[in-house]
Amino acid sequence: MLKMRAVITLLVLLLSMCGSQTRSTQTEVHTESQSTGAAAAAAVTTQLDVSAELRELRDMVVELRVTLSFTKDELQNTKDLLHKIEAENDAQDTEMTAVKTRLAASETEVVNLRNDLRSVTERLVATETDMEHVKKDTAAQHTDLTTVKTEVMKLKMEQAAQDTQMTTVKAEVVNLKMEQTAQDTQMATVKNRLASGELEVLNMKKKQAAQEAELVVLKTRMDTGEAQVETRLSASETEVEKLNMEHAAQEAELTAVKTRLAATETEVVNLEKEITEKPKVAFSAGLTDSGYIESGNTDLNLVFTKIITNVGQAYSNITGFFTAPVKGVYYFRFTVMDVLSSRSMTIRIVKNGEQVMRLYEYDTDGQQSYLSSGVTLQLEVGDVVNMQLPAGSRLYDDSYNRSTFSGFLLFPL
């Protein structure tokens, strides 16, 4: 960069000198042009050479100015890059400071964790020591348990020996009883032989007294055992009687449930049979898709031609009549529609040619008007029911089924 500035300074000075020399030369040429032609020609030649050099120098200066401009731009870019790098270095220094702070905190936490680990290790060692003590205590307890089991076995053996001894005692008691019987026999003999020796009788009396005391004890024990057995037997009999009563009650309840179940099953069978055998009659039909239907000057029997439902085939979409297939109670319903603009709409339901119901509607708004109603009829086999449009009336229907006639069997009679 310093070299470039030195070159530029040198070029500027050279350009200034060339300009001064050119102006001096031009003055001299102008002064000496009046002297001689040869000197003028020489001066002109010199001036041309200087002008050529001057142009070359100007071109060099222009190139140097362009280069200098590029150099300034690069220098500015370099300064911007340097500022950016310095900013990044500052950010990195800040981040490094934060990292150092976090590292210091982490080292502190590691130290704390090591202290905690040391504490946990000490507690673990203490726990292992306690476990060793517990194991020793458990071994000692196991030894004590083994000793207790041995003592229990000894006690069981002693109990068995005592049971054996008790059996022996009982056998001895039996023998004593037998001996007592024999002694009673001998007593009669002894009484007969009383004179033979009172000393022997006295000894026998003492022996007999001891045996009688023992017999009293044995009898008392036997009475106590018999009382306990009788008490337990009485309680068992009471419980058995109670269980028998509960069993009897349960059997009675089970019998009642079986009876109710049988009745329910019979009722279900009868209902299923009734449902199966009951006639199924139901129909629903739309009037027409043709729009308006008018009666003219006479009453018109309406034929609802569009079958929707016809279970039992009791309705005819040819005649418009419903014919009762069985005697029973039937329900019929109808809905009819017309556009009323200062006119009326009349409809009636007919049974065997006689009017059952007649409905009338009058309106002036030119909008759709509906008549709808229903009736329950008792019919005999062969009775007919149909809808009738009185003279001078009209109805309307289309694919939306705005006018319909329906009926179904409620129950047979």
PyMOL commands that set and color helices and strands:
alter all, ss='L'
color gray80, all
select helices_A, chain A and resi 2-32+37-192+194-196+198-277
alter helices_A, ss='H'
color red, helices_A
select strands_A, chain A and resi 282-286+291-294+300-301+306-311+322-323+328-340+343-351+354-363+367-379+384-389+394-397+404-412
alter strands_A, ss='S'
color yellow, strands_A
deselect
rebuild
show_as cartoon
